[in-house]
Amino acid sequence: MRIKVLGYNIFQKGGTSQSNLNLISTLSKAGHEVTYVNFVGFQNKHLKVLKKQVGHSIHAVHFVSFHGRQSLMNADLLILTRESLFSLAREVKIYAPNTMILGEIHGPLAYVKEDMDLALEAMDAVRVSTQEIAKQFAQRYDYPYVFPMYVNTDHIKWKKAPSTNTKNLLIKARFEDEIKEISYALKLMYYTIHTRGQQDIHLYLQGYGPSLTDYKQLIEYYDIAEYVHINEAIPSEVIYLSTSPYETLGFSILESIAAGYQVMVYPGHDDVLRNIYSAYQAVHFISKDLSLDYDVLMTVLATPYTQAQRLADEEVYTAQFASTAYADKLVDSVKRMSRIHHTQTVHIKPPQITAKQQYWKALGQRLIGKTQRMLPTRVKQKLENSKQGQQLIRGVRLANAAVRRRRHSHNIQEKCIFIESFHGKNFSGDPKYIALALKRISPELQIYVSSVSTLVDMEIRSYGMIPVRFASNAYIKAFEQCRYIIINGNLWNRLKKQEGQEVIQTWHGFPLKRMVNDLMNAKERIYQSAQFRPKMLQWDALLISSKQYEEYVTSAFGLSDHPSLHIMPYGAPRNSYLIQHRDDSIERQKVQEKYLLTKDESKRYILFCPTWRKTERQSVSKLDLKALLEALPIHYEILIKLHPNEGHLRQYYKTMHPRVHCFMNELVDIQELYLLADILMTDYSSAMFDYAHLNRPIFILDEDVITYGQEIGFYFDVTALKSIQHVQPDAKNIAHAIQAATAINHEEIIQRFMCLDTQHSDECVAQAMMSFGREQQ
């Protein structure tokens, strides 16, 4: 039989490449005439290296580059091994209706977008990994011509002896946290080493990919550089660790079992890996609960993997994966499905893009990528960091977006939501809590969240939402298709709101300091007003937390110029979290573990939230924090939440004192820190208003109140708020005041400024938003 296999790039290391090598090898050994079509162009030197590495098993295979439809013709069976290439089946089936076409789903089903064009009407059959995935696929796509069959594992050699006990962990994976979540492994290392005191554990990371820089940041942040080794020599004895949220098989897991190692595996959100590996004695499942997973690790370290267990695992492996007739079973399965599934060319949709066009498009993209990679680092950095370079890149993306808008002028999706919190610098505030409420009310919603970095991506994904990089093509595309836009700042000025979209503005905190039209400096007031007004006119709705709040923002933002603006008097959704959990010791413990990786009810935390000053400074206060801690009992610790514009000071505070904790802004939700803190210390930050909901002590540092009031100005005299204590930056006096402080009733503040906040504000806003949107249609 003439068989052609189309893959993306077999010369690039990875699970799919290894699977394709195994596939063409076993098909060739079975006597078939095999041609491998590489979607990415290659040179003869690449093929020589590959054949030398793999050996004689692929010497009879013919290798060609993809150049369009003709590359896929003249075959009895065509196997497409990448979901994004399935659409090519249409053109092949139209011109060669007798060719059987098999589509192979190598990635987890969760990563196959439901709107992806799989051209199933032109596909004779689809192969997936397990029976459960086959059922899910058939149900999702109403496509019964799918069969389960593991990939070929002929490259794996079984080692007879089990490994000996070791304290070395190993992860071999692409450094792409979205699909591998190695960030959890780093957090587990921090917990193991610093919280539980096990300082003889080492983690070896082998791989490459876009998250490498972020992993290095996390290693520094967690202070585990001595214990984590990236691309260093691997010890002879290891425990393999897999933390991926989804896998269909996990070659590295299977290879590690075959090598005699014990393996710690997260079973996946869909439990697929538990179904595959639960029978193996070498496999231990983790749950992504730090305390429980630490216990699993300690059990693995203390329990030897015996020869009897090794023999039992070999029997399981042989029954599950060893096959002398893999090629015959695969071909027979396709033939069986083809006899049932009568594909007819009259039912095949015309291709939106021809194979030749797809070839040229991909070639152009690769040439652009290659050109970018070949640029000297200094030039790339100048382009990426300079204002002109950023404008050029964004200009190209916006031009592409304008073309898309002309083609798809009515492509707004009712079930798509766009979230932006602090311009993507972290995932918090009202937009986050509205998004969470929407997800609870309507789990089917597609929620896209703006993000400036992979670290923010990690937080967004942990809530089951989709991160999109600020100002990227994906960001612009997501914005354009979303019905509802929820922001707490202003829209990026290059985005164009479309007809049918609703922009819900939440703003970011209660206005203590004067803003925009109310600034004291006349020149700055005129400038900011001119800049702000056109952005404000794009809003469709604005949240308020009290009549006083409405009065201040109406004046500050010039809302009288926008009479159609819908006011939503439901309070601040972010504070629903505080009101719901203010007496919840279990939630507080969860937050303590999230940020400090410990559960210790004896600890007392002082949260220091200084506001931003426009002038650059080396510290955020004259207060000597070390002296303050020395004057307090040892169970008091200080949490510092820096303003995003002063994140560069984190290193200074991080190394100040063992009881001072300064977090990366990308990973922080300040509402959670409020819940954790026993006392709030601030200057002119609006943090005091949210924190008042907890009825805990609030201290205001009066350091430069007169100067600040003259330069910026306040809406009211904060010293008149009786439940708030004003202090000077004197460590001993503040320490005495902290120890004397008790629960405080902040009802005056709540009733005056935040009276509309309730434990249900988040869901009220979410429901009202959807109703408001329908009324506008």
N, C-alpha and C positions, 0 to 999 in steps of 0.2 A: 504494500500500500504506500502511495506517495503521501507523506505527512509533512506539513509545514507548521512550524511553531513560531508565533510572533511574540517577542518579549521586548521590554523597553531597553535594557542595557545589561547584557549578560557579563560584560567585562567589569562591572561595578560590583563590589562585594556586598552580600546581603542574602537574606533568606530566600527571596524569590529567585535570585540568580542561581543559588545552589539548587533550588528545586527544579529550575529549568535545565540545568546541567544534568541532573539525575534523570529528568524526563527524556531528553534527547538521547542520552546514553542508553537507557533501557529500551527505547523504541528502536534504536539502531541495532542493538544486540538481538532484538526479536526479528530482525530481517527486513524491517521497513526502510524505505528510501526517505531519509530525513533531511529536511532543509530548515535551518534555524535562521529566522529573519530578525535582525536587530534593528529596532526602531531608530536608535541613535547610530549615526555613521561611525565606522571604525577603520583602522588601518591594519595591514597585514602583520605588523609587528605586535599588535594587540592580540591577534589570533594565535601567533606563534607562542606567545607567553602563556596564553590560556591552555593551549594543547599540551604544552610542556608541563603545566601545573596539574592538569586533569589526567593526562595519560592517553593510552591507546583507545579508550572506550568511546571517544568522540572523533576519532580520526576519519571515520567514514561519513561523518555528518558534514553537509555542505553549509557554509556560513555566508550569508549575504546581508547587505544593508537594505533597509526599507526605502523605496523610492516612489511609493504610490501603490495603486491597486494591482498593477502587474506583478509586483513582488509577491502577492498572495495568491495568484492564480495557478492553474495547473497542479492542483492538489486534490486528493480524494478526501483528506481530512485536514482542516485548518484549526489549530488550537491557539486561542487568544489568551494570553496569560496576564493581562492587566485590564482592569475594569474600564479605564479611560480609553482603551483601544477597541472596546466592544462595538462601538458605532461603525467601525470599518466593515462589520459583518454584512451590513445592508448592501453595500456596493458589490461585494464579492458574491453574495447570494443572487443579486439581480443578473450579473454577468456569468455566473457559474452556479446555476441552481442545484446541480447534482453534488456539489462539494458539501460534505458534512462540516458543520462549524460547532466547535466546543468552546465555551467560555469558562475560564477558570477564575474563581474568586479566591485570591490569595490573602487579601487583607480581611480584617474583622468586618462583619456585616455592619457594625455600628459606624464604620468609617466610609461606607458606601452611601452617599447622599441619595435620599429617596427621589430627588428630581434628576439624578444622573441618567443620561441617555444610555441604556444598556442594549438597545436594539434587539430586544428579546424575540420580537416577531421574526427576526432573521436568523436566530440562533437555534440550532437543533437541540442543544443540551447545555446545561451548566453544571460544573463540578464544584462542590464545596467540601469542607473538611469533615464535618460530623453530621450525624443524622439530625441532631437538634437544629443545626444551622440550616440544613436542607428544608426542614419544616418551616422555619422562620422565613426563609427566602421565598418558598412557594406561597406562603400566606401573604407576605408583603407585596409581591409582584403579581399575584394570581397566575403563577407560572409553575405548573407541575412537573416540567421536564428537567428536574434537578436531581442529582444523585450524590450521595456522600462517598468520599474516597480520600484517604490521606495522600499527601504527596509522597513520592518515592524517596526512600531513605537509604539507598544503596551506598552512599558515601560514608555512612556511619559504621565504625568498627567497634565491636563490643569488647571491653576489657574485662577479664575474668575476675580480677581481684578488686575488692572495695578499697576506697581511699581510707587513710588513717585520719584520726581526729586532728583538726586544725582550727586556727582562729583567724584564717584569711578568707574574706568574702570576695567573690568575683562577679562582675557584671560585664558582659560583652554585648554591646548594643549600639545602635546609632544614637548619637547625642541629640535627640529631638524630644523634648520633655512632653510634648503633646501626646506622643504615642508610646513613650517608654517610662515616663514619670520617675526618672532616676532621682529627682529632687526629694522624693519620699525616702529613698535609701540614705541620702545625706542627712535628712532629719532624724532618721533612725540611728545613724552613727552618732549624731550629736547627743541624742537621748541616752544611748548606750554608754558613751564615754563621759559626758559631763554630768548627766542627771543620775545615772546608775553607777558611775565610777569604774566601769570596765575599760581600763585604758590599755588593754593588750589586744584589742580587735583592730584589724586592718581591712580596708576595702580597696580593691583594685578595679579601676574602670578602664575598659578597653573599647575604643571606638573613635568616632569623629562625628561632626555635625554642628548645626547652628546653635545648640544650647551650651556649647563648651564654655563660652565666656560667662554665662549665667551660673554654671556649676562651679566655676572658679570663684565667683562672687559669693555663692552660698557657702562654699568651703571656708572662705575667709570669715564670713558672717558668723558661722557656727564654730569657728576656731578649731577646725579639725584637720588642718593641712598636714599635721604630723601623722595622721592616721588614714588619709585618703590618697591614693597613688593613681595618677592618670597616665595611661599608656607607658607604664613601667613594666619591667620583666615580671611575668606572672609566676608565683611560687608553684612548686610541683603538686602541692596538696591545697585544695580550696573547697569552699562551700559556695555553690552557685546561687545567685539571688536574682529573681525576676520580679519586677514591680509594675509591669505594663498593665494598663487598665483593660486592654483587650489583646488577645492573641488567638490565632486559629490553630496553631500547633506549638510554635516556638522552637525552631531548630536548635538554638543555643541551649534550651532546657534539655531536649532529647540528647544532644551531643554530650552534655555534662553528665547525664545519667549513664550513658554508654561508657563514659570515661571513668566511671566508678565514684563520682562525686555525690555527696548528698546535696539536695537542692531545696531552697526555700522559694516558694512560688505564690504570688498573688493569683488566685484562681480567675480573676477577671470579673468585671461588673456583670458579665453574662454567665459566669461560672463554667465557661467552656473548658478551661484547663483542668478544673476539678473532674469533669467527666472523662478527660483523656488520661490524667495521671494519678487518680486516687488509688489505683491498685498497686502503685510502686512504693516499696519500703523506703526508698531513698528520698522520697518527696515529702516535704512538710509544708503545709499551707499557712500563709500569713493573711491578716485581715485588714492591714493598714490602720490598726490601732496600736500606738507606740508601746503601751504597756504590755498588751497581749503578744505583740510581735517580739518584744524583748524576751518574753518568757519562752517563745518558740525558739529563738536564737540560743538561749541558754540550754534548752533541752537538746538541741542539735549538737552543741559543743560538748555536752556531757555524755551523750549516748553514742557509742561506737556503731558503725555500720558493719554488720557481721557478714561472714562468708555465706551463711545460710540465707540471709536476706538478699544477698547479691545473686545467688542462684535462683531464688524466687522471682526477682526482678527480671532476670534473663528470660525466664519462661514467659512472663507477661509481655516483654518486648517482642519475643519471637512470635507469639500468637497475634500480637497487635500490628506489627509492622513488617516482619520478614515475609517476603513474597517472591516466589520464583517466576511468577507469570504476571507481573504488574502491567506490562504493555498490553497483553491479551485482555486482561480484565478491563482496562481503561477503554480500549477500542471497542470491545463487546458492549460496554455500557453505553457508549455513544451511539453505536448501531441500534441498540434496543430502543433508546430514546428517539432516534431519528425515524424509526418505523412507526412510532406512536405519534410523534409530532410532525405533521405534514406541513412544512413551511411552503408557502405559495408566494410567488413574486408579486402577485396582484395585491397582496395584503401588506407588502413591505413599504414603509414610508420612504419617500425619496430622501437621500442623504442631504443634510443641511450644508455639509461641507464635504467635498470629495476627498478621497484618499490622497490625491496629488496635492490638493490645497492644504491638507493637514500636514503633509510632508514639508511643504515650503514654509508654513507657519511655524512648525517646530524647529526647522532649520534656522529661521530668522531669530527665534527666541534664544536658541543655543549660541548663535553668533554674538548676539548682544551680551549674553552671560559671559562668554569667553572673553570678549573685549573688556568687560568690567573687571574680570579676574586678572587680565594681563596688565591693567593699569598699575603703575607703581603705587605702593601703599600710601606714600605721601600725597599723591594726586587724589586717590580715593578718599582719604581723610579730609582733604581740602574741599572736595565736592560735597561730602556728606555733612561736614561741619560748618561750611560757609553758608551765609544767607543766600548768596546767589546760586550756589549749587543746589540747595534745598528747593529754592524757587523753581529752578530748571526742572528738577525731578518731578516736583508736584505739578508743574505746568503741563508736562507730558501726560501725567496721569489724569489731570482734569480734562485735557483735550480728548483723551480716550473716553472719559466719562461722558463728555458732551456728545460724542458719536453714539455711545450706547443709549443716551436719552432720546436721541432722534429716532433710533431703531425701535426702542421699547418705551414709548412715551406713556403707556398705561400699564407698566409692569409692577405697580405697587401691590404688595401682598398684605392682606388683612391680618394674617397670622405671624407677621414679622415685626419685631420690636428692636429699635436701636437705642442703646444705652451709652451715655458718656458721663463719667464722673471725674471731675477735676482734669478734664482734657486727656483722660486715659492714664493719668499718673498713678492712680490706684483704683481699686474697686470698692467704693464705700459710699456713704452719704445716702440721701433720699433716692437717687436713681437705683442704687443696689437694692434697697428694701422694697421699692416698687417692683423691681424685676423679680425678686423672690416671691412677692405676693402674687404677681401675675403667673409665675410658674406653678404656684400652689393651686390657683384658681383654674388655670388652663395649661396643663402640662404639655399640650401639643404645640405650644408657641415656640417659634424659633427666635431666640433672643441673642442678638449680636452686641458685644460690649467692646468699646474702644479701649485700646491698650498701647502703651508706649514701649513695653519691654516684655521679654519672656517671663520675668518674675511676676508681672501683673497677669500675664496669661495664665500662670499656674493657679492664681487665686480665682480667676474667672472660671476656669475649667472645673475647679473643685465644686462649683455650684451647678455644673451641668449646662453652662452657657458657652457661647462661641466667641473667643477673642478675635478681634480684627485690629491689625496694626494701624495706629493713627496715621492718616494721610496716605496710606497705601492704596493700591487698586482695589484690594478686598474691602477696605474701609469705605471707599467711595461707592462701590457696588452695593455693599450691605446697606448703606444709608439710603441709596436711591430706591431700594425695593421695600423699605420698611414703612408701614402705615403710621406707626407712632414713634416719635423721637423724644426721648426723656433725657434732659440735661440739667446740670446744676451750675453751669457757667454760660458761655455763649458758644454758638456754633462756630466751627472753623470758618473763617470768612470766605474760603473758596467753595464751600458747599452751597448748592442751590436747592432750596426747598421747592418741592414740586406740588402741583395741584393734587389734592387728596391726602397730603401728609399733614399730621398734627404734631406740633412741637409743644411739649409740656415742660415748662421751666420750673424747677424746684428751688433754685438758688442754693447757696451753701452756708447757711448759718444766719443767726439773728443779727441784724445791723446795729451793733453798738457804735462802730466807727462810721463817720459820714462817708457817703459814696457818691460818685458821679456828679449829679446836678447839685449836690449839697456840700461839695468840698469847700474848705475855707479858702484855699488858694485859687484866685479868680482865673488865672491863666490855665492851670491844670483842669479846673472845672469846665471851662469852655472847650478845651481839647477833648477831654473824656466824653463830654456830652455829645459832641459831634461824631465821635467814634462809636458810641454806644447805641444811639437812637436807631439806626437802620437794623442793627442786630435785634433790638428789642421788638421791632415791628414784625419780626418773623415768628414771634411767640403766638401760640393759640390759647394757651392756658397758663396760669401761674398759681402755685400753691401758696397759701398763707397760714400762719399759725395763731394769729390774733388780729383784732382790729388795729392795735397799735403797730403791729408788723406791717399791715396793709398801708397804714398812713405813711410810715417811713419809706417803704419801697416805692409807693406812688410818687412821692416827692423825689427820691433819689433817681429813679429810672424814668421819670417823665411819663408815667402811664396814662396821663390825661390825653396824650397824643395818640393813644391806641384804644379807642372806645369799644372795639369789638373783642378785646381781650377778656377771656373767661376766667373769673376768679374762682378757685377751688378751695372752699373754707373747711378743709378736713384735717388740718394740722400737718406736722412733719412726719412722714413715714419712718424716717430713721429713728425717731424717738419711740415708736411703737415697741421696738426691740427693748429699750430701756424700761419702759413701763411694764411690759410683760414679764421681764426677768429681774426686776430690781431686788426681789427677795429670793431669787432662785439660786441656791448654793450649788446645785448641780451644773447649771449653765456657767456660773462663775468659775467652777473648777475646770470645765472644758476650755474656757478662754485662757485660764492660767496655764493649762497644758499646751495650748496652741502657741502661746508666745514665749513661755518660759520652760516648757517641757517638764513640768513638775506638777504635783498635786499636793499642796501643803496649806492647810487651813490656818496655820499659825502666822503666815506671812501677812504683813500690812504694807500696802503699796500707796505711794504718793505719786500721782500723775502730774508731771510738769508740762504744761502746754503754752510755751511762749508764742506770741504773735510775731509776724515778720516785720523787720525794719528794712527800709530801702537801702540803707547804708550797709556795706559789708562789715561783718564783725567776726571775731574769733571765738566768742562765747555768747550765749543768749541771755546772760544775766550777770549782775555783780554778786549775786548770792554764791557763797562758797558751799557747793553741794557736798564736798568731802567733809567739811566741818559740820554740816547739818547731819550727815549720817553718823559721824562720831558722837554727836550729842544725843542721838536717838538709840533706843534698844536695838539689838542685832536683828530682830525680826522685821524691822522696817527696811524697805527698799524703794528706790526711785525709778520710775518709768518716765522716759523723756520722749515726747512726740514732737519732733521738729516740723516746722512749716516746710512744705515741699521745696520752697526756694532756698532753704538753708540745710538741705540734706547733706551738703559737704561737711557739716560739723559733726556728723555721726561718729566718725572715727575718733574725734577728740573726746566725745562723751563715752564711747564704747570702752575705751581703755582707762577711763578716769578712776573707777573704783569697782570692785567685784559686785557691789550692791547697786550699781547704776546700770540700767538697761536702756539702750537706745536702739530702736528698731529701724529697719529699712522701710522707708515710706511706701515702697511698692507692695509690701506684704502686710500693711497695717490697715485695720478698720478701727477708727478712733472710738466708735460706739462700743466696741468690745473692750477697749482699754478703759472707758468710763466705767463699765460694769465691774471690771477687775479692781479698779482703784478705790481705796478707802477715803482718800482726800484728793481734791483737785487744787493745784497751785498754778496760777496763770497771771497774765498782766491785763491785756485788753482783748484777749481772745473771746470770741463768741462761744467758746467751749463751756463757759460758765452757765449758759442758759440751758443747754441740753443736759448738762450734769445736774442741774437743779432738780430734775425729775427724780433723782435717786435719794434726795434729802440727806445728803452727806456733806461734810464740811467743805467750804470753798474759801481759799485764801487768794487775795489779789496782791501781787507785789507792786507797790507804788514806787517805781524807780525814776521814771521820767514823765510822769503824768502831765505836768504843766506844759513841757515842751511838745509832747505828743498832741495834747489838746489844742495847742496853738497851730501846729502844722497840719493836722488831719481833722481834728474836731470830733466831738461826740454828740450823739442825739439826745442824751440825757445824762444826768449826774449819777454815775455808778456808785458813788459813795453813799447815796441815799438809800441803797438797797440794804436793809438792816440785817438780813440773814447772812450776808457776806462779810468776811473779816479782812480788813486791809492791814498789810504788814510791810515793814521795811526789810531790806535784804540783810538781816542779822540772823545768823545761823542759830545761835543759842535761844533767842527769843522765839523764833519760828518753831524750833524743836519743842520748846515748852508749850507753845500754843497747839501744836499737833497732838501732843500727848494729853492735853486737857480737852481736846475737841470731842464732842459727842454728836449724835444724830441731830440734824437741824431741819426745821420746817421751812421750806422755801416756797410756801404757798403764795406769798405776795408776788414773787417773781413769776410763778406759773400763771397765776390769774391775770397778771398785767401783760405778759409777753407771749405766753405759750398755752393759752387756755383752750385752744382747739386740738391740742395734741391728745390722742387717746391710744389705748393699746390696739385699736383697730384702724388707726389712721392709714396704715400701709394698704390694707385691703379695701378700705373705703375709697382711697385715691385710685387704686387699680380698677375697681369696678366703675367708678365715676368716669374715669378716663376712657374706658371702652364705650360707655354709654354716650359720653360727650362726642366721641368720634363718629358714632353711628348717626347722631342728631345732625352733624355737620354735612353728612352725605346728601 
